[in-house]
Structure formats: C-alpha cells, structure tokens
Amino acid sequence: MKTITIMIPDDIDEETFKRIVEGIARRLIISKRRLEELNKILKNSELTDEDAIELGRLVKKRAREKGWY
C-alpha cells in the first residue's frame, strides 16, 4: 500500500480534519473505480498510445479554433 502525506495546519479542529481525510479518501476511491471501469470498457480496444495522443492533439486544436480552450 502506498502512503500519502498531507500537511494540515495545527489549528484545524478535529472535526474539520476528519472531513478533510474522508473527502480525500472518497475521491481516491471514486478515481480508482473510474479507472477500473475505463479499463474494463477499453480492454479490447485496438487504439494505440500514439493514436490516443494524436486524437488528443486534434481535439485540442479544434477546441482552440472554436474558442473553447
């Protein structure tokens, strides 16, 4: 298991501290589940890393042209 160290000021009360920790844990769990779901969806994909990078560049270019980015 990995460790994450977070610096929180000493003057934070215990209840706020618990909420911060719970919020971080919740977000990590959600992120992990999303990644697992994406991997499940894409497991049979033939898209290469290079293809994905090129698609990302194309999307960014079009978004800039439309003023969205």
C-alpha angles and dihedrals in degrees: 000000000000125000128227119197118202124185111221122177116257092235093067110112121238095252093053090046091054091049091051092050093046091049093051092047092049092051092048092051092048091048091050092050092048091051091049091049092049091049089051092050094046100039093108096040118130092200110123126217089251091053091051092050091050092049090050091052091049092050091049091049093051092045090053091049090054092045094245095118 
